């Protein structure tokens, strides 16, 4: 996920800003970490450079 994406992504539940916590990055992208909503506190994983912005209940269904 490119850092510039932070200008356009928001929490899918309440449309609030997201805070980035990068665990791993290369020269141009965040490879893993989390995005946390500044309002509701919900977290969204970033895996292999792809943010998963599905609401929590939909993420659980997709994993099953």
C-alpha positions as CSV (number, residue, x, y, z in Angstrom):
1,X,0.0,0.0,0.0
2,X,1.5,3.3,-1.0
3,X,1.6,6.0,1.7
4,X,-0.3,8.4,-0.6
5,X,-3.4,6.1,-0.3
6,X,-3.8,7.4,3.3
7,X,-5.2,10.7,1.8
8,X,-8.2,8.8,0.3
9,X,-9.0,5.8,2.5
10,X,-11.4,6.0,5.5
11,X,-13.1,3.7,7.8
12,X,-15.9,1.8,6.0
13,X,-18.1,1.8,9.1
14,X,-18.1,5.5,10.0
15,X,-16.0,7.3,7.3
16,X,-13.5,8.6,9.9
17,X,-9.8,8.9,9.3
18,X,-7.5,5.9,9.6
19,X,-4.2,5.8,11.4
20,X,-1.4,3.7,9.9
21,X,0.8,1.4,11.9
22,X,3.4,-0.1,9.5
23,X,5.1,-3.4,10.6
24,X,7.0,-3.9,7.4
25,X,7.8,-1.6,4.4
26,X,10.1,-1.3,1.5
27,X,11.3,1.8,-0.3
28,X,7.9,2.7,-1.7
29,X,5.1,0.8,0.1
30,X,3.8,-0.5,3.4
31,X,3.9,-4.3,3.1
32,X,2.2,-5.2,6.4
33,X,0.6,-3.5,9.3
34,X,-2.7,-2.2,10.4
35,X,-5.0,0.7,9.8
36,X,-7.0,1.9,12.9
37,X,-10.1,4.0,12.9
38,X,-9.6,7.2,14.9
39,X,-13.3,7.2,15.9
40,X,-14.5,3.6,16.5
41,X,-11.1,2.0,17.0
42,X,-11.8,-0.9,14.5
43,X,-8.6,-2.2,12.9
44,X,-8.0,-3.3,9.4
45,X,-5.0,-5.5,8.4
46,X,-2.5,-4.8,5.6
47,X,-1.1,-8.0,4.2
48,X,1.2,-8.3,1.2
49,X,0.7,-4.5,0.6
50,X,-3.1,-4.8,0.3
51,X,-5.3,-3.2,2.9
52,X,-8.4,-5.3,3.8
53,X,-11.1,-2.7,4.4
54,X,-14.0,-5.1,4.7
55,X,-16.1,-4.6,7.8
56,X,-15.2,-7.1,10.6
57,X,-18.3,-9.3,10.0
58,X,-17.6,-9.6,6.3
59,X,-13.9,-10.4,7.0
60,X,-15.0,-13.3,9.2
61,X,-17.3,-14.7,6.5
62,X,-14.5,-14.4,3.8
63,X,-12.0,-16.3,6.0
64,X,-14.5,-19.2,6.6
